[in-house]
Amino acid sequence: MKTSHSPVAAASHESTASRAVQLTFVALLGVFVIGGVGFSHISAVHNASHDVRHANAFPCH
């Protein structure tokens, strides 16, 4: 029997897997930026992130 594995379906599957990996990486990066930098005990790192939030008109208080 002949199975139909079209290149379009394979490309679509790879695209979906690639997108999932990218979204996972971006989510982890966001958690690091918010948690690791925003709540840092190093005042220079915390103040830098705080100043960037103000510069981008992002409410943080």
Backbone as XML, in Angstrom:
<?xml version="1.0"?>
<chain id="A" units="angstrom">
  <residue number="1" name="MET">
    <atom name="N" x="0.838" y="-1.190" z="0.000"/>
    <atom name="CA" x="0.000" y="0.000" z="0.000"/>
    <atom name="C" x="0.875" y="1.241" z="0.000"/>
  </residue>
  <residue number="2" name="LYS">
    <atom name="N" x="0.340" y="2.237" z="-0.576"/>
    <atom name="CA" x="1.071" y="3.501" z="-0.671"/>
    <atom name="C" x="0.560" y="4.448" z="0.411"/>
  </residue>
  <residue number="3" name="THR">
    <atom name="N" x="1.477" y="5.000" z="1.169"/>
    <atom name="CA" x="1.091" y="5.982" z="2.180"/>
    <atom name="C" x="1.316" y="7.369" z="1.614"/>
  </residue>
  <residue number="4" name="SER">
    <atom name="N" x="0.474" y="8.273" z="2.005"/>
    <atom name="CA" x="0.600" y="9.631" z="1.471"/>
    <atom name="C" x="1.174" y="10.547" z="2.542"/>
  </residue>
  <residue number="5" name="HIS">
    <atom name="N" x="2.438" y="10.794" z="2.429"/>
    <atom name="CA" x="3.109" y="11.761" z="3.295"/>
    <atom name="C" x="3.533" y="12.922" z="2.418"/>
  </residue>
  <residue number="6" name="SER">
    <atom name="N" x="2.713" y="13.930" z="2.383"/>
    <atom name="CA" x="3.022" y="15.053" z="1.503"/>
    <atom name="C" x="4.080" y="15.953" z="2.133"/>
  </residue>
  <residue number="7" name="PRO">
    <atom name="N" x="4.906" y="16.591" z="1.308"/>
    <atom name="CA" x="5.907" y="17.512" z="1.845"/>
    <atom name="C" x="5.279" y="18.689" z="2.574"/>
  </residue>
  <residue number="8" name="VAL">
    <atom name="N" x="4.076" y="19.060" z="2.158"/>
    <atom name="CA" x="3.395" y="20.187" z="2.810"/>
    <atom name="C" x="3.026" y="19.812" z="4.243"/>
  </residue>
  <residue number="9" name="ALA">
    <atom name="N" x="2.529" y="18.595" z="4.443"/>
    <atom name="CA" x="2.161" y="18.161" z="5.794"/>
    <atom name="C" x="3.401" y="18.057" z="6.674"/>
  </residue>
  <residue number="10" name="ALA">
    <atom name="N" x="4.503" y="17.564" z="6.127"/>
    <atom name="CA" x="5.745" y="17.460" z="6.897"/>
    <atom name="C" x="6.258" y="18.844" z="7.264"/>
  </residue>
  <residue number="11" name="ALA">
    <atom name="N" x="6.209" y="19.777" z="6.328"/>
    <atom name="CA" x="6.659" y="21.140" z="6.607"/>
    <atom name="C" x="5.773" y="21.796" z="7.656"/>
  </residue>
  <residue number="12" name="SER">
    <atom name="N" x="4.481" y="21.521" z="7.595"/>
    <atom name="CA" x="3.561" y="22.086" z="8.575"/>
    <atom name="C" x="3.858" y="21.542" z="9.967"/>
  </residue>
  <residue number="13" name="HIS">
    <atom name="N" x="4.149" y="20.235" z="10.049"/>
    <atom name="CA" x="4.477" y="19.628" z="11.344"/>
    <atom name="C" x="5.771" y="20.200" z="11.895"/>
  </residue>
  <residue number="14" name="GLU">
    <atom name="N" x="6.778" y="20.355" z="11.057"/>
    <atom name="CA" x="8.046" y="20.938" z="11.512"/>
    <atom name="C" x="7.853" y="22.380" z="11.944"/>
  </residue>
  <residue number="15" name="SER">
    <atom name="N" x="7.021" y="23.101" z="11.230"/>
    <atom name="CA" x="6.758" y="24.496" z="11.581"/>
    <atom name="C" x="6.075" y="24.589" z="12.946"/>
  </residue>
  <residue number="16" name="THR">
    <atom name="N" x="5.135" y="23.687" z="13.212"/>
    <atom name="CA" x="4.441" y="23.690" z="14.491"/>
    <atom name="C" x="5.398" y="23.339" z="15.625"/>
  </residue>
  <residue number="17" name="ALA">
    <atom name="N" x="6.265" y="22.353" z="15.405"/>
    <atom name="CA" x="7.239" y="21.978" z="16.425"/>
    <atom name="C" x="8.223" y="23.111" z="16.667"/>
  </residue>
  <residue number="18" name="SER">
    <atom name="N" x="8.657" y="23.753" z="15.605"/>
    <atom name="CA" x="9.584" y="24.868" z="15.733"/>
    <atom name="C" x="8.941" y="26.024" z="16.500"/>
  </residue>
  <residue number="19" name="ARG">
    <atom name="N" x="7.699" y="26.281" z="16.212"/>
    <atom name="CA" x="6.986" y="27.362" z="16.892"/>
    <atom name="C" x="6.833" y="27.062" z="18.378"/>
  </residue>
  <residue number="20" name="ALA">
    <atom name="N" x="6.583" y="25.803" z="18.722"/>
    <atom name="CA" x="6.451" y="25.416" z="20.132"/>
    <atom name="C" x="7.770" y="25.612" z="20.870"/>
  </residue>
  <residue number="21" name="VAL">
    <atom name="N" x="8.874" y="25.253" z="20.234"/>
    <atom name="CA" x="10.193" y="25.445" z="20.856"/>
    <atom name="C" x="10.467" y="26.931" z="21.052"/>
  </residue>
  <residue number="22" name="GLN">
    <atom name="N" x="10.151" y="27.723" z="20.055"/>
    <atom name="CA" x="10.378" y="29.165" z="20.152"/>
    <atom name="C" x="9.530" y="29.785" z="21.253"/>
  </residue>
  <residue number="23" name="LEU">
    <atom name="N" x="8.256" y="29.411" z="21.336"/>
    <atom name="CA" x="7.386" y="29.957" z="22.377"/>
    <atom name="C" x="7.848" y="29.550" z="23.772"/>
  </residue>
  <residue number="24" name="THR">
    <atom name="N" x="8.321" y="28.327" z="23.905"/>
    <atom name="CA" x="8.837" y="27.867" z="25.197"/>
    <atom name="C" x="10.060" y="28.674" z="25.600"/>
  </residue>
  <residue number="25" name="PHE">
    <atom name="N" x="10.975" y="28.881" z="24.654"/>
    <atom name="CA" x="12.176" y="29.651" z="24.944"/>
    <atom name="C" x="11.829" y="31.089" z="25.323"/>
  </residue>
  <residue number="26" name="VAL">
    <atom name="N" x="10.920" y="31.701" z="24.607"/>
    <atom name="CA" x="10.535" y="33.081" z="24.905"/>
    <atom name="C" x="9.862" y="33.172" z="26.273"/>
  </residue>
  <residue number="27" name="ALA">
    <atom name="N" x="9.039" y="32.183" z="26.616"/>
    <atom name="CA" x="8.391" y="32.188" z="27.934"/>
    <atom name="C" x="9.426" y="32.068" z="29.043"/>
  </residue>
  <residue number="28" name="LEU">
    <atom name="N" x="10.396" y="31.178" z="28.867"/>
    <atom name="CA" x="11.452" y="31.037" z="29.881"/>
    <atom name="C" x="12.295" y="32.307" z="29.986"/>
  </residue>
  <residue number="29" name="LEU">
    <atom name="N" x="12.574" y="32.932" z="28.863"/>
    <atom name="CA" x="13.320" y="34.190" z="28.878"/>
    <atom name="C" x="12.522" y="35.272" z="29.612"/>
  </residue>
  <residue number="30" name="GLY">
    <atom name="N" x="11.229" y="35.328" z="29.390"/>
    <atom name="CA" x="10.378" y="36.294" z="30.079"/>
    <atom name="C" x="10.347" y="36.073" z="31.572"/>
  </residue>
  <residue number="31" name="VAL">
    <atom name="N" x="10.272" y="34.808" z="31.988"/>
    <atom name="CA" x="10.295" y="34.490" z="33.421"/>
    <atom name="C" x="11.621" y="34.922" z="34.030"/>
  </residue>
  <residue number="32" name="PHE">
    <atom name="N" x="12.716" y="34.687" z="33.317"/>
    <atom name="CA" x="14.019" y="35.098" z="33.823"/>
    <atom name="C" x="14.102" y="36.618" z="33.946"/>
  </residue>
  <residue number="33" name="VAL">
    <atom name="N" x="13.645" y="37.324" z="32.922"/>
    <atom name="CA" x="13.736" y="38.790" z="32.953"/>
    <atom name="C" x="12.882" y="39.358" z="34.083"/>
  </residue>
  <residue number="34" name="ILE">
    <atom name="N" x="11.657" y="38.876" z="34.206"/>
    <atom name="CA" x="10.772" y="39.398" z="35.255"/>
    <atom name="C" x="11.252" y="38.968" z="36.641"/>
  </residue>
  <residue number="35" name="GLY">
    <atom name="N" x="11.508" y="37.687" z="36.801"/>
    <atom name="CA" x="11.881" y="37.168" z="38.117"/>
    <atom name="C" x="13.325" y="37.409" z="38.472"/>
  </residue>
  <residue number="36" name="GLY">
    <atom name="N" x="14.217" y="37.169" z="37.526"/>
    <atom name="CA" x="15.646" y="37.267" z="37.812"/>
    <atom name="C" x="16.153" y="38.682" z="37.879"/>
  </residue>
  <residue number="37" name="VAL">
    <atom name="N" x="15.620" y="39.532" z="37.053"/>
    <atom name="CA" x="16.102" y="40.912" z="37.009"/>
    <atom name="C" x="15.218" y="41.837" z="37.840"/>
  </residue>
  <residue number="38" name="GLY">
    <atom name="N" x="13.915" y="41.681" z="37.696"/>
    <atom name="CA" x="12.991" y="42.570" z="38.399"/>
    <atom name="C" x="13.060" y="42.450" z="39.903"/>
  </residue>
  <residue number="39" name="PHE">
    <atom name="N" x="13.326" y="41.250" z="40.411"/>
    <atom name="CA" x="13.392" y="41.029" z="41.847"/>
    <atom name="C" x="14.816" y="40.773" z="42.325"/>
  </residue>
  <residue number="40" name="SER">
    <atom name="N" x="15.774" y="41.240" z="41.559"/>
    <atom name="CA" x="17.184" y="41.012" z="41.903"/>
    <atom name="C" x="17.555" y="41.774" z="43.167"/>
  </residue>
  <residue number="41" name="HIS">
    <atom name="N" x="18.416" y="41.161" z="43.972"/>
    <atom name="CA" x="18.910" y="41.828" z="45.178"/>
    <atom name="C" x="20.092" y="42.734" z="44.862"/>
  </residue>
  <residue number="42" name="ILE">
    <atom name="N" x="20.616" y="42.632" z="43.645"/>
    <atom name="CA" x="21.694" y="43.529" z="43.218"/>
    <atom name="C" x="21.037" y="44.831" z="42.784"/>
  </residue>
  <residue number="43" name="SER">
    <atom name="N" x="21.291" y="45.891" z="43.498"/>
    <atom name="CA" x="20.560" y="47.141" z="43.261"/>
    <atom name="C" x="20.820" y="47.717" z="41.881"/>
  </residue>
  <residue number="44" name="ALA">
    <atom name="N" x="22.018" y="47.568" z="41.340"/>
    <atom name="CA" x="22.302" y="48.118" z="40.006"/>
    <atom name="C" x="21.451" y="47.419" z="38.939"/>
  </residue>
  <residue number="45" name="VAL">
    <atom name="N" x="21.283" y="46.101" z="39.067"/>
    <atom name="CA" x="20.473" y="45.354" z="38.094"/>
    <atom name="C" x="19.003" y="45.725" z="38.254"/>
  </residue>
  <residue number="46" name="HIS">
    <atom name="N" x="18.525" y="45.767" z="39.481"/>
    <atom name="CA" x="17.131" y="46.115" z="39.726"/>
    <atom name="C" x="16.829" y="47.534" z="39.251"/>
  </residue>
  <residue number="47" name="ASN">
    <atom name="N" x="17.702" y="48.485" z="39.569"/>
    <atom name="CA" x="17.473" y="49.875" z="39.166"/>
    <atom name="C" x="17.504" y="50.043" z="37.654"/>
  </residue>
  <residue number="48" name="ALA">
    <atom name="N" x="18.374" y="49.295" z="36.975"/>
    <atom name="CA" x="18.415" y="49.367" z="35.518"/>
    <atom name="C" x="17.104" y="48.874" z="34.910"/>
  </residue>
  <residue number="49" name="SER">
    <atom name="N" x="16.582" y="47.755" z="35.419"/>
    <atom name="CA" x="15.311" y="47.259" z="34.889"/>
    <atom name="C" x="14.171" y="48.213" z="35.239"/>
  </residue>
  <residue number="50" name="HIS">
    <atom name="N" x="14.231" y="48.815" z="36.407"/>
    <atom name="CA" x="13.217" y="49.777" z="36.823"/>
    <atom name="C" x="13.229" y="51.003" z="35.918"/>
  </residue>
  <residue number="51" name="ASP">
    <atom name="N" x="14.405" y="51.496" z="35.585"/>
    <atom name="CA" x="14.516" y="52.655" z="34.701"/>
    <atom name="C" x="14.021" y="52.341" z="33.293"/>
  </residue>
  <residue number="52" name="VAL">
    <atom name="N" x="14.279" y="51.136" z="32.826"/>
    <atom name="CA" x="13.794" y="50.739" z="31.498"/>
    <atom name="C" x="12.277" y="50.673" z="31.489"/>
  </residue>
  <residue number="53" name="ARG">
    <atom name="N" x="11.686" y="50.153" z="32.556"/>
    <atom name="CA" x="10.219" y="50.118" z="32.621"/>
    <atom name="C" x="9.653" y="51.531" z="32.564"/>
  </residue>
  <residue number="54" name="HIS">
    <atom name="N" x="10.247" y="52.458" z="33.287"/>
    <atom name="CA" x="9.773" y="53.853" z="33.241"/>
    <atom name="C" x="9.995" y="54.474" z="31.868"/>
  </residue>
  <residue number="55" name="ALA">
    <atom name="N" x="11.122" y="54.196" z="31.240"/>
    <atom name="CA" x="11.424" y="54.756" z="29.923"/>
    <atom name="C" x="10.429" y="54.268" z="28.869"/>
  </residue>
  <residue number="56" name="ASN">
    <atom name="N" x="9.886" y="53.057" z="29.058"/>
    <atom name="CA" x="8.922" y="52.503" z="28.112"/>
    <atom name="C" x="7.486" y="52.765" z="28.544"/>
  </residue>
  <residue number="57" name="ALA">
    <atom name="N" x="7.285" y="53.623" z="29.526"/>
    <atom name="CA" x="5.965" y="53.987" z="30.043"/>
    <atom name="C" x="5.196" y="52.767" z="30.533"/>
  </residue>
  <residue number="58" name="PHE">
    <atom name="N" x="5.908" y="51.793" z="31.114"/>
    <atom name="CA" x="5.288" y="50.591" z="31.665"/>
    <atom name="C" x="5.037" y="50.820" z="33.150"/>
  </residue>
  <residue number="59" name="PRO">
    <atom name="N" x="3.788" y="50.694" z="33.583"/>
    <atom name="CA" x="3.509" y="50.945" z="34.999"/>
    <atom name="C" x="4.116" y="49.868" z="35.882"/>
  </residue>
  <residue number="60" name="CYS">
    <atom name="N" x="4.831" y="50.276" z="36.896"/>
    <atom name="CA" x="5.473" y="49.289" z="37.755"/>
    <atom name="C" x="5.258" y="49.580" z="39.239"/>
  </residue>
  <residue number="61" name="HIS">
    <atom name="N" x="4.480" y="50.573" z="39.560"/>
    <atom name="CA" x="4.229" y="50.871" z="40.978"/>
    <atom name="C" x="2.756" y="50.696" z="41.274"/>
  </residue>
</chain>
